[in-house]
Amino acid sequence: MSEHERFHVDIPDEQLDDLRERLARTRWPEAETVSDWSQGLPSAYARELCEHWHTAYDWRATETRLNALPQFTAEIDGTSIHYLHARSPHPGARPLLVSHGWPGSVVEFLELVPLLTDPPDPADAFHVVCPSLPGFGFSAKPARAGWTAERIARAWATLMTELGYTRFVAHGVDWGSFVTAAMAEDPEPAPGLAAIHLTMPFARPPRKEVSLSEADLAGLAAMKRFQQEEGGYSVVQSTRPQTLGYGLTDSPAGQLAWMVEKYRAWSDHDGDLEKVIPRDRLLDMVSVSWFAATAASSARIYWESQNRLALGPVSLPTAVSNFPKDGRMPRPWIEDRFTDLRVWKDHERGGHFPALEQPELLADELRSFFRAFR
């Protein structure tokens, strides 16, 4: 049994000063030669965001929001894991494990957590556990290779056991979706795990011939376009995460550009990212990565697990939410892997970051599906 210690975020003033000094000394590249985002984050917007980060953004306010939630660290499988543990005031609340992905952190869930712990109907309440993936946020950076998505899944199972939760449910996005699915894989799902809710689930094509709908074919075509037009980041992070880390760890403008371009590309908006993810929320995400210096360590999950996942069968009850700006695999493929697929929801709006873009909608979905698993 690990010792679970209270954790309090308190970035030293010296680090805040260092950030401002680095932003003031940014060595900027020339502007792009196009009028859109096809070459990446436009120079004018990068400068605007960095100026706001330098002069107006209040990290201490974000610290206060984080520290309003109980936080802990525990050594699990030789690595210190940071997690939020927000218990509901309502008796009978369901334990819910929530897992983030890249380029996210637990800050992604700050709007979602109170909606889950204290909902309008107390019968829908959850005790919420949000761990930081190893190498992300305030979790430790593994010193040795081997922290695959499957190993993280085993660590999460240990965490929930040590917290005393003998029956719980789980939700995951991005890499958190892979980790959550791995927790549920046959023949031995995590002890006490009763059901899972995923965005962006993955599965291999079934061995048997299946019929694909127009939506399924469109989803495959969109994923192919994504690999051609958007997949460069994953190729770098899955092959040379250490090389990437030098530049991003040294330059806050570089860290911002690498992350914000993805928040813009993967969220659902009319061209104005800040209508769905406000500027200060974007900088919350970037600031956690900057202060924790996780550019290389967070990228390594791609090196560890990209195209290496078992994607084994899952027989636990499963719900899937598909958002139009997120990846969508064919339903027959998902049904072949997740044999007790109870909910398949195609949303009309939304993107890769539902807890940031549409926290109320996501909370409603989690309440609705997990209502049967008390």
QUIWOVEN-V812719 format. One record per residue. SS is DSSP state (2 for helix, 1 for strand, 0 for the rest). PHI is phi as a letter, one per 40 degrees, with the letter a starting at -180 (NA if undefined). Layout:
ss = {SS:SS}
phi = {PHI:PHI}
This chain:
ss = {0:0:0:0:1:1:0:0:0:0:0:0:2:2:2:2:2:2:2:2:2:2:2:2:0:0:0:0:0:0:0:0:0:0:0:0:0:0:0:0:0:0:2:2:2:2:2:2:2:2:2:2:2:2:2:0:0:0:2:2:2:2:2:2:2:2:2:0:0:0:1:1:1:1:1:1:0:0:1:1:1:1:1:1:1:1:0:0:0:0:0:0:0:1:1:1:1:1:1:0:0:0:0:0:0:2:2:2:2:2:2:2:2:2:2:2:2:0:0:0:0:2:2:2:0:1:1:1:1:1:1:0:0:0:0:0:0:0:0:0:0:0:0:0:0:0:0:0:2:2:2:2:2:2:2:2:2:2:2:2:2:2:0:0:0:0:0:1:1:1:1:1:0:0:2:2:2:2:2:2:2:2:2:2:1:0:0:0:0:0:0:0:1:1:1:1:1:1:1:0:0:0:0:0:0:0:0:0:0:0:0:0:0:2:2:2:2:2:2:2:2:2:2:2:2:2:2:2:2:0:0:2:2:2:2:2:2:2:2:0:2:2:2:2:2:2:2:2:2:2:0:2:2:2:2:2:2:2:2:2:2:2:2:2:2:2:0:0:0:0:0:0:2:2:2:0:0:0:2:2:2:2:2:2:2:2:2:2:2:2:2:2:0:0:2:2:2:2:2:2:2:2:2:2:2:0:0:0:0:0:0:0:0:1:0:0:1:1:1:1:1:1:0:0:0:0:0:0:0:0:2:2:2:2:2:2:2:1:0:0:1:1:1:1:1:1:0:0:0:0:0:0:0:2:2:2:2:0:2:2:2:2:2:2:2:2:2:2:2:2:0:0:0:0}
phi = {NA:c:c:c:b:c:b:b:c:a:c:c:d:c:c:c:c:c:d:c:c:c:c:c:c:d:c:c:c:c:c:c:b:b:b:b:c:c:b:h:c:c:d:c:c:c:c:c:c:c:c:c:d:c:b:b:c:b:c:c:c:c:d:c:c:c:c:c:b:c:b:a:b:a:c:b:f:g:b:c:b:c:a:c:b:b:c:c:c:c:c:g:c:c:c:b:c:b:b:c:b:b:c:c:a:c:c:d:b:c:c:c:d:c:c:c:c:b:c:d:b:d:c:c:c:b:c:b:b:b:c:c:d:d:g:b:f:b:c:c:c:d:c:b:c:h:c:c:d:c:c:c:d:c:c:c:c:c:d:c:c:c:c:g:c:c:a:a:b:a:b:a:b:f:c:c:c:c:c:c:c:c:c:c:c:c:c:b:c:d:d:g:c:b:a:b:b:b:b:f:c:b:a:c:d:c:c:c:c:b:c:b:c:d:c:c:c:c:c:c:c:c:c:c:c:d:c:c:b:b:c:d:d:c:c:c:c:c:b:b:c:c:c:c:c:c:c:c:c:c:b:c:c:c:c:c:c:c:c:c:d:c:c:c:c:b:b:b:a:c:h:b:d:c:c:b:b:d:d:c:c:d:c:d:c:c:c:d:c:c:c:c:f:b:d:c:c:c:c:c:c:c:c:c:b:d:g:b:c:c:f:c:c:b:b:c:d:b:b:b:b:b:b:c:c:b:c:b:c:d:d:c:c:c:c:c:c:c:c:b:c:c:b:b:b:c:c:c:a:h:b:c:b:c:c:c:c:a:c:c:c:c:d:c:c:c:c:c:c:c:d:c:b:c}
